[in-house]
Amino acid sequence: MRSHPAGSTLPGNPPPANSRGTVLFASLIGTTIEFFDFYIYATAAVLVFPKLFFPPGDATAATLQSLATFAIAFFARPVGSAVFGHYGDRIGRKATLVAALLTMGVSTVVIGLLPTYASIGATAPMLLALCRFGQGLGLGGEWGGAVLLATENAPPGKRAWYGMFPQLGAPIGFFLSGGIFLLLSEVLSDAQFFQYGWRIPFLASALLVGVGLFVRLRITETPAFQKVLEKNERVKVPVVTVFREHGLTLVLGTVMALATFVLFYLMTVFALSWGTSALGYSRPQFLQLQLFSVLFFALTIPASAVLADRYGRRAAMILVSAAIIVFGLALAPLFGSGSMVQVTLFMSLGMALMGMTYGPLGTLLSELFPAEVRYTGSSLTFNFAGILGASLAPYIATWLASHYGLSYVGYYLAAAALLTLLALLATGRARATRFA
């Protein structure tokens, strides 16, 4: 007799329905927590870790070493996709989502408890790197599962709308992480901040994880995975099946998400670095400007979902990819203008386009793969795109701006968007019937 994962129902017995509110909140809260954890590390990697976790003396070397630990997570994310995707496609979405959230949450809280270089020497950065790997591992498994939790519970004609809720976790997590560091900078002295204040965001993550676990433990398995069980369609090793039977789809899906990652990390990491160095803005001033622009990121995600449900995910992504190409050509005149008004316009437009491309992305990628390998396939495409787009974008943009000027940063973004556009055209219509 075939065994069934915990929390599933036997074939022929309909599973209890998840309520709309529970599904949407469970998908949103998890990605909010995951991205909050991810972004507080990014901020601390610039502001805190170089001074506390690496040998004193050479500030530049310490910063580079700190940024190297930041990059570790991007290479851990595909590993998380394969590991959690395997169990998500074998035992179910619910249990895997709980495990991914715990992996990310525990890694983050432990960072807040780590002793510094002054206490334990070279062991401190090693432990920091290990925790950062854990963050990447958890996020690699979180995103795909959250998207599937939403889209596989969506009613007909509402899949993009449901699928945008986990995407909202990115701007909310970014806003919360930036906000808490700005608040701590205001209420604590520099000595207090470096003594204990920097630990507060990492430790506070435990409260958010508790809420996320409470909600996720109440949900039932998705209808799509129940059908996989009933038809006995589970594959033995999902990652092998994805590479063997869906290799071209994996490549095209990765390129389809490329422009999204390049755009986001140009608007955040590169813009912050270039704005506070070459353009002369203070760090608090530019952080406030970024937090303002993130509002446009959050507001355009729902708008993109409405368009994607009405006109199709692929059509919506083609349109916004073309708009990103145009935006890339306008990058230098706006960002390098020296005008606060034009720089604000640049940041707001860029983040608005980010919301328009990020909103339908999860639904589009999940529709590329059949249910029996959907967790693994969609997660891998998303996180491979993260390696190609996110990990390299700030470095490439800084090198181009330093050697050839900001115009070439815009050409770089336009080129990434053109590749995404070509991949979208090559895929044809997303195979939505696989959700039936």
Secondary structure, 3 states (H helix, E strand, C coil): CCCCCCCCCCCCCCCCCCCHHHHHHHHHHHHHHHHHHHHHHHHHHHHCHHHHCCCCCCHHHHHHHHHHHHHHHHHHHHHHHHHHHHHHHHCCHHHHHHHHHHHHHHHHHHHCCCCCHHHHCCHHHHHHHHHHHHHHHHHHHHHHHHHHHHHCCCCCCCHHHHHHHHHHHHHHHHHHHHHHHHHHHHHCCHHHHHHHHCHHHHHHHHHHHHHHHHHHCCCCCCHHHHHHHHCCCCCCCHHHHHHHHCHHHHHHHHHHCHHHHHHHHHHHHHHHHHHHCCCCCCHHHHHHHHHHHHHHHHHHHHHHHHHHHHHCHHHHHHHHHHHHHHHHHHHHHHHCCCCHHHHHHHHHHHHHHHHHHHCCHHHHHHCCCCHHHHHHHHHHHHHHHHHHHHCCHHHHHHHHHHHHCHHHHHHHHHHHHHHHHHHHHHHCCCCHHHHC
